[in-house]
Structure formats: structure tokens, C-alpha cells
Amino acid sequence: MVRSKERVNRAQDRALESLDYVMNYYETPDFVEVTGSMGGDMITYRVFDDGRMYVK
């Protein structure tokens, strides 16, 4: 449980480098999907454990 929470927090921190705020997240075994707002637009990032981040 603690590992999972740390993983989600790292992913949200990484996504917040580009987002104004986080609205939702979804955790999978391979990545954490973070949805948030940037300039009024909704954007979803897939953040992998190694720090790679892709726009979905």
C-alpha cells in the first residue's frame, strides 16, 4: 500500500511539471494515468515508473 501511494505521488509530481492541477488518476501495473488541466484544457498523461511521460 505504501509503495503504491509513493508511486502515485511521484507520478502526480511529474505530471504537475506541466499541469496546473490534477483532477484524477488511475493506477495500472505498468503506469499511472494522471488527468489534469493545463490552460483550461484537459490532458491525460501516462507516467511510467522510470519517469517517462506520454500524452494520451
C-alpha positions as CSV (number, residue, x, y, z in Angstrom):
1,M,0.0,0.0,0.0
2,V,2.8,2.4,0.9
3,R,4.7,1.5,-2.3
4,S,1.5,2.2,-4.3
5,K,1.0,5.6,-2.7
6,E,4.6,6.7,-3.3
7,R,4.3,5.6,-6.9
8,V,1.1,7.7,-7.4
9,N,2.7,10.7,-5.7
10,R,5.8,10.5,-7.9
11,A,3.6,10.3,-11.0
12,Q,1.5,13.2,-9.9
13,D,4.6,15.3,-9.1
14,R,6.0,14.5,-12.6
15,A,2.7,15.4,-14.3
16,L,2.4,18.7,-12.3
17,E,5.5,19.9,-14.0
18,S,3.2,20.5,-17.0
19,L,-0.3,20.6,-15.4
20,D,-2.0,23.4,-13.4
21,Y,-3.7,20.8,-11.2
22,V,-4.6,17.1,-11.1
23,M,-8.2,16.1,-11.4
24,N,-8.0,12.3,-11.4
25,Y,-5.5,9.4,-11.5
26,Y,-5.7,5.7,-12.4
27,E,-3.1,3.2,-11.4
28,T,-2.2,0.2,-13.6
29,P,0.7,-2.3,-13.2
30,D,2.7,-0.5,-15.9
31,F,2.0,3.2,-15.4
32,V,-0.1,5.7,-13.6
33,E,-2.5,7.7,-15.7
34,V,-2.9,11.3,-14.5
35,T,-5.6,13.6,-15.8
36,G,-5.5,17.3,-15.1
37,S,-5.9,20.8,-16.5
38,M,-3.5,22.9,-18.4
39,G,-4.6,26.3,-19.6
40,G,-8.3,25.3,-19.4
41,D,-7.7,22.1,-21.5
42,M,-8.0,18.6,-20.0
43,I,-4.9,16.5,-20.6
44,T,-4.1,12.9,-19.7
45,Y,-0.5,11.7,-19.1
46,R,0.7,8.2,-18.7
47,V,3.6,8.3,-16.3
48,F,5.8,5.2,-16.2
49,D,7.9,4.1,-13.2
50,D,11.1,5.0,-14.9
51,G,9.9,8.7,-15.3
52,R,8.9,8.6,-18.9
53,M,5.7,10.5,-19.6
54,Y,3.5,10.4,-22.6
55,V,0.4,12.3,-23.5
56,K,-2.6,10.1,-24.1
